[in-house]
């Protein structure tokens, strides 16, 4: 059983509560072992990003169960459903600057990133690369 206040393995700056919290419900949800494994992997990559910028990160959205994802209008193919995606902001850095800085690092990190100019969040995921790691939603 996961303690929501425990750090995610390999992540000194992120706890399970951040990965499992659903904002519009104001509550955390249960996740199965596969989702926990996926969240651990992507949060370790987010820890690398946090270290890179040396600034705190605010999580907008991580894991979203299917029903919740549908409720908020998320894509039926969303990587959030499997715990393979995070939407976040780096404190004090415009999201366009974060995306620009991360483009050369995507392949090394095994990440994809949505190309969302002027948005107030950055989306990363570990989904399958079809054509490009920097993609339009």
C-alpha positions as CSV (number, residue, x, y, z in Angstrom):
1,X,0.0,0.0,0.0
2,X,1.3,3.4,-1.0
3,X,1.6,6.2,1.6
4,X,0.6,9.4,-0.2
5,X,3.2,11.4,1.6
6,X,6.1,9.1,0.7
7,X,8.6,10.1,-2.0
8,X,8.2,8.4,-5.3
9,X,11.3,6.0,-5.7
10,X,14.2,7.9,-7.2
11,X,12.5,11.3,-6.7
12,X,13.6,13.4,-3.8
13,X,11.2,16.2,-4.7
14,X,8.0,14.4,-5.6
15,X,5.5,12.4,-3.5
16,X,2.7,10.0,-4.4
17,X,0.1,12.6,-3.5
18,X,1.2,14.7,-6.5
19,X,1.0,11.7,-8.8
20,X,-2.4,10.5,-7.7
21,X,-4.3,13.7,-7.0
22,X,-7.3,14.7,-9.2
23,X,-7.8,18.5,-9.0
24,X,-11.4,18.8,-9.9
25,X,-12.3,16.1,-7.3
26,X,-9.9,17.4,-4.7
27,X,-9.0,13.8,-3.9
28,X,-6.4,11.1,-4.6
29,X,-7.2,7.9,-6.4
30,X,-6.1,4.2,-6.2
31,X,-3.7,3.0,-9.0
32,X,-2.8,-0.6,-9.8
33,X,0.7,-1.9,-10.0
34,X,1.2,-1.2,-13.7
35,X,0.2,2.4,-13.3
36,X,2.4,2.8,-10.2
37,X,5.4,1.4,-12.3
38,X,4.6,3.8,-15.1
39,X,4.3,6.8,-12.7
40,X,7.5,5.9,-11.1
41,X,9.3,5.9,-14.5
42,X,7.9,9.2,-15.7
43,X,8.4,11.0,-12.3
44,X,12.0,9.9,-12.3
45,X,12.3,11.7,-15.7
46,X,10.5,14.7,-14.2
47,X,13.1,14.7,-11.4
48,X,15.8,15.0,-14.0
49,X,14.0,18.0,-15.4
50,X,13.6,19.5,-12.0
51,X,17.3,19.1,-11.4
52,X,18.1,20.6,-14.8
53,X,16.2,23.8,-14.1
54,X,17.0,23.7,-10.4
55,X,13.6,25.0,-9.6
56,X,10.4,23.6,-8.0
57,X,7.8,22.1,-10.2
58,X,4.0,22.3,-9.9
59,X,2.1,19.2,-11.1
60,X,-1.1,20.1,-13.0
61,X,-2.0,16.5,-13.8
62,X,-0.5,13.1,-13.8
63,X,-2.5,9.9,-13.5
64,X,-6.1,10.1,-14.7
65,X,-8.5,7.1,-14.5
66,X,-10.6,6.6,-17.6
67,X,-13.8,7.9,-16.1
68,X,-12.1,11.0,-14.7
69,X,-10.2,11.7,-18.0
70,X,-13.5,11.5,-19.9
71,X,-15.1,13.8,-17.3
72,X,-12.5,16.6,-17.9
73,X,-12.6,16.2,-21.7
74,X,-9.3,14.4,-22.0
75,X,-8.4,12.4,-25.1
76,X,-9.5,8.7,-25.1
77,X,-5.9,7.9,-26.1
78,X,-4.4,10.0,-23.3
79,X,-1.2,8.7,-21.8
80,X,-2.4,10.0,-18.5
81,X,-4.8,7.0,-18.3
82,X,-1.9,4.6,-18.0
83,X,0.2,6.9,-15.7
84,X,2.6,7.7,-18.5
85,X,2.0,11.4,-18.7
86,X,2.5,14.6,-16.6
87,X,1.4,18.2,-17.2
88,X,3.5,20.6,-15.1
89,X,5.0,24.0,-14.7
90,X,8.5,25.0,-13.7
91,X,8.4,27.8,-11.1
92,X,9.6,31.1,-12.6
93,X,10.1,29.8,-16.1
94,X,7.7,30.4,-19.0
95,X,6.4,27.1,-20.4
96,X,7.6,28.0,-23.9
97,X,11.1,28.4,-22.5
98,X,10.8,25.0,-20.7
99,X,9.7,23.3,-23.9
100,X,12.5,25.0,-25.9
101,X,15.1,23.9,-23.4
102,X,13.8,20.3,-23.3
103,X,13.6,19.6,-27.1
104,X,17.3,18.5,-27.3
105,X,16.9,16.3,-24.2
106,X,13.7,14.4,-25.2
107,X,15.4,11.5,-27.0
108,X,17.9,10.9,-24.1
109,X,15.0,11.0,-21.6
110,X,12.8,8.8,-23.7
111,X,10.0,11.3,-23.7
112,X,7.6,13.0,-26.0
113,X,6.4,16.5,-25.5
114,X,3.3,18.3,-26.8
115,X,3.9,21.4,-28.9
116,X,1.5,23.9,-27.2
117,X,2.8,27.4,-27.8
118,X,1.7,29.9,-25.1
119,X,0.0,27.3,-22.9
120,X,0.5,27.5,-19.2
121,X,1.7,23.9,-18.8
122,X,4.2,21.5,-20.3
123,X,3.0,18.0,-21.2
124,X,5.5,15.1,-21.3
125,X,4.8,11.4,-21.8
126,X,6.5,8.1,-22.5
127,X,4.1,7.2,-25.3
128,X,5.2,5.6,-28.5
129,X,7.1,7.9,-30.9
130,X,5.4,7.8,-34.3
131,X,7.1,10.6,-36.2
132,X,8.5,13.1,-33.8
133,X,9.1,13.5,-30.0
134,X,7.8,17.1,-30.2
135,X,4.2,16.7,-31.4
136,X,1.0,18.6,-31.8
137,X,-1.9,17.2,-29.7
